[in-house]
Structures are given as C-alpha cells and as structure tokens.
C-alpha cells in the first residue's frame, strides 16, 4: 500500500513540475513590440522624434505620431481624444474628438498629424484598428494648461 502512495506522489510531482515549466515558458516568452503614440509641440521629423512632450498650452497645435510595429490589414484607424474631468457624467470621461483615418501606402508603420484643444485638463488618446475595433491598439495621456 505504501509503494502505491509513493509512486502516485512521484507522478504528481512530475506532472506538476512539467506543468509549471510549460506555464513559465508560455507566459514569459518573447515580448511583442506594441503600437505607441508620441506627442510633440512641433511637427514631428526624424530630428525631433525624441523630443516628445506631454504638457501643452491651450489653443496650440499638438502633433502626434502613431507608431505601428505590426501592419494594420484593414488600413483604417479610429482615434479618440477623451478628457478626464469630474464635471462630466459617465465616470468623469468626456469624448472630445473622434476621427477615422485611412492609412496611405507610405503610412504602413506610422501615422502623423495634429489637433488643437482649447480647454485645459487631463486628456488621453486611444487608437483602435478596424481589424479589432474592441481592443485598444495604442493609448497615451497628456495635459493641456
């Protein structure tokens, strides 16, 4: 009877060890590059791409660059600019701007443009792909004084 318990205990340990190694390998594998958003006070070029900012003046242009390491198959992006403020309903979020963008042939891995906001506060930008419109493709936050 004790030999049976010994064998079943060894088998359980072996299964648990194999399962834990499998889980470690599948959950800590390579990290994928993700889409990102960079903001700048000036039109974004190769020279000033690293001069990103997150604080802007009201009624000034806010330039942005959406970097996409993976190709967007549908070539369409949805952009939302949302203000976080307790004055508004729906948990303090107010949808300020939305925009649908069709990527051109030369914009497979990036898109750049600008927008202007006249009200100060805490904002964030969300980008969705038409390939998966329920999943946030990229998100970034910024402030307007």
C-alpha positions as CSV (number, residue, x, y, z in Angstrom):
1,X,0.0,0.0,0.0
2,X,2.8,2.4,0.8
3,X,4.6,1.7,-2.5
4,X,1.4,2.8,-4.4
5,X,1.3,6.1,-2.5
6,X,5.0,6.6,-3.1
7,X,4.5,6.1,-6.9
8,X,1.4,8.3,-7.1
9,X,3.2,11.0,-5.1
10,X,6.2,10.9,-7.5
11,X,3.8,11.0,-10.5
12,X,2.0,14.1,-9.1
13,X,5.3,15.9,-8.6
14,X,6.4,15.0,-12.1
15,X,3.2,16.3,-13.6
16,X,3.2,19.5,-11.5
17,X,6.9,20.1,-12.5
18,X,6.2,19.7,-16.2
19,X,3.1,21.8,-16.0
20,X,4.9,24.6,-14.2
21,X,7.8,24.6,-16.7
22,X,5.2,24.7,-19.6
23,X,3.4,27.7,-18.0
24,X,6.7,29.6,-17.4
25,X,7.8,29.1,-21.0
26,X,4.4,30.2,-22.5
27,X,3.9,33.2,-20.2
28,X,7.4,34.6,-20.3
29,X,8.3,34.1,-23.9
30,X,9.3,36.9,-26.3
31,X,7.8,40.3,-25.7
32,X,6.0,41.7,-28.8
33,X,6.5,45.2,-29.9
34,X,3.4,47.3,-29.3
35,X,2.0,50.3,-31.0
36,X,2.7,53.6,-29.3
37,X,1.9,57.3,-29.5
38,X,4.4,60.2,-29.3
39,X,3.3,63.8,-28.8
40,X,5.3,66.9,-29.7
41,X,4.9,70.7,-29.7
42,X,6.4,70.9,-33.2
43,X,5.8,68.9,-36.4
44,X,7.5,65.5,-35.9
45,X,10.6,64.9,-38.0
46,X,13.5,62.5,-37.8
47,X,15.5,65.2,-35.9
48,X,12.9,65.9,-33.2
49,X,11.3,62.5,-32.7
50,X,12.9,62.0,-29.3
51,X,11.8,65.5,-28.1
52,X,8.3,64.2,-27.1
53,X,6.2,66.1,-24.6
54,X,3.1,65.5,-22.6
55,X,2.3,69.1,-21.5
56,X,0.8,71.6,-24.0
57,X,-0.7,75.1,-24.0
58,X,-4.4,75.6,-24.8
59,X,-5.1,76.6,-28.4
60,X,-1.8,75.3,-29.6
61,X,-1.1,72.5,-32.1
62,X,-0.5,69.1,-30.5
63,X,1.4,67.0,-33.0
64,X,1.3,63.2,-32.6
65,X,2.9,60.2,-34.2
66,X,1.3,56.7,-34.0
67,X,4.0,54.0,-34.4
68,X,2.7,50.6,-35.6
69,X,5.2,47.7,-35.5
70,X,2.6,45.4,-37.0
71,X,0.8,46.1,-40.3
72,X,-2.8,47.1,-40.0
73,X,-4.5,44.8,-42.5
74,X,-7.6,47.0,-43.0
75,X,-5.6,50.2,-43.3
76,X,-8.1,52.1,-41.1
77,X,-7.6,53.6,-37.6
78,X,-10.1,55.1,-35.2
79,X,-8.8,57.8,-32.9
80,X,-10.5,59.1,-29.8
81,X,-9.4,62.0,-27.6
82,X,-11.0,61.8,-24.2
83,X,-11.0,64.3,-21.3
84,X,-10.9,63.1,-17.8
85,X,-12.9,65.5,-15.6
86,X,-15.3,65.1,-12.7
87,X,-17.7,67.7,-14.1
88,X,-18.9,65.2,-16.7
89,X,-21.2,62.2,-16.3
90,X,-20.2,58.6,-17.2
91,X,-17.5,58.3,-14.5
92,X,-15.9,61.7,-15.4
93,X,-15.0,61.0,-19.1
94,X,-15.9,63.3,-21.9
95,X,-15.3,62.3,-25.6
96,X,-13.8,65.4,-27.1
97,X,-12.9,64.3,-30.7
98,X,-13.1,61.2,-32.8
99,X,-11.5,60.6,-36.2
100,X,-11.4,57.8,-38.8
101,X,-8.2,57.6,-40.7
102,X,-7.3,55.6,-43.8
103,X,-3.6,54.8,-44.0
104,X,-1.8,55.6,-47.2
105,X,0.7,53.3,-48.9
106,X,3.6,55.1,-47.3
107,X,2.0,55.0,-43.8
108,X,2.0,51.3,-43.2
109,X,4.1,51.6,-40.0
110,X,3.2,55.2,-38.8
111,X,0.7,58.0,-39.0
112,X,1.3,61.6,-38.0
113,X,-1.0,64.6,-37.7
114,X,-2.0,67.3,-35.2
115,X,-5.1,68.6,-33.3
116,X,-5.9,71.7,-31.2
117,X,-7.6,71.7,-27.8
118,X,-8.9,74.9,-26.3
119,X,-9.7,73.7,-22.8
120,X,-7.1,72.8,-20.1
121,X,-7.1,69.5,-18.4
122,X,-6.0,65.9,-18.4
123,X,-6.6,64.0,-21.7
124,X,-5.8,60.7,-23.2
125,X,-5.7,59.5,-26.8
126,X,-6.9,56.0,-27.8
127,X,-6.3,54.4,-31.1
128,X,-8.2,51.4,-32.4
129,X,-7.7,49.3,-35.6
130,X,-10.6,48.3,-37.8
131,X,-9.1,44.8,-37.6
132,X,-10.1,44.6,-34.0
133,X,-12.3,47.7,-33.0
134,X,-12.9,46.5,-29.4
135,X,-9.2,46.3,-28.4
136,X,-7.2,49.4,-27.8
137,X,-4.3,49.4,-30.3
138,X,-2.4,52.2,-28.5
139,X,-3.1,54.7,-25.8
140,X,-1.2,57.7,-24.3
141,X,-2.0,60.6,-21.9
142,X,-1.2,64.3,-22.0
143,X,-2.1,67.6,-20.2
144,X,-3.2,70.9,-21.6
145,X,-2.7,74.1,-19.5
